[in-house]
Amino acid sequence: MTIAAAKDKLHDIIDHADEEKVFELLLLFENNDNKAPLYDEETLNILRKRSEQYLSGKSKNYTVEESMERIKRHRQQNGI
């Protein structure tokens, strides 16, 4: 997608958005100064550690399907 196409799409979204959505978008843009990190340092450290464990093969990883099955089983076992 080109920048021009992206801008056109944003204009279309804004033109058809309700009042609440317009103000939400305005807040999103005003609060995103691109200088503030998305995560604090503690969270970044956790993510780095988990990434290292994944890349080194030290952690067990699950597919989406496996994860959903585990969640389903947990809910059934706990009456959720």
N, C-alpha and C positions, 0 to 999 in steps of 0.2 A: 504494500500500500504506500502510495506517495504521501508526502506531507500535505499536499493540496487536497488529496482525497480524504485524509484523516481530518483535516480542518472542516471540509464540507460535511463529513459525517457528524462531527461535533456540533456544527451549526444546526444541522437537521435535528439532532437530539434535543438541543436547547430550544429550538423553535417549537417543538412538539411536547416539551416537558410541562408538567403542572407546576404550580407555584412552589410547592414544597421541594420538588426535585431541583428547580432552578436555584433555590437558596442552598440546598445541599451541595450542588456543584460549585457554587460560589465559595462556600466555606472550604471545600476541598482544595480549590485552587489558591485561595488566600492563605491557607494554613500550610501549603506545601511550598516551602522556600528552597527545596532541594539542598539545603545545607544541614538540616536536621536528619540524623540517621533514622531509618525505619525502626530499628531495634536499639535498645540500650546495650551497653558494653557487656553486662552479665548475660543477656540473651544471646548476643553474638558469640560469646565464649562457649556457651552451651551448644549452639549450632555448629561451631567449628569442631568441638570435641566429637559430636555425633557424626559429623561429616568424615572426620579422620577414622573413627571406628568403622563406619560403613566402607570407606575406601580400602581399609586394611583387612576387611573381612572379619573383624572382631565382633561385629554385632549381627544379630539375626534380623533379616529383612523379610518383609512379606509383600506379596502382590496385593493389589486392591481387592481382588476376589478373596484371597486368604484373610485379609483384614476384615472384610465384611462378614465372612463365615465365623470368624472368632468373635466378632461383636454379636452376631445373631445367637451363637451358642451361649455367650455370657448372659445375654438378656433372658434367654430361655431358662437357664440355670438359676437366675436370680429373680425370676418372675417380673421382669421389667417389660 
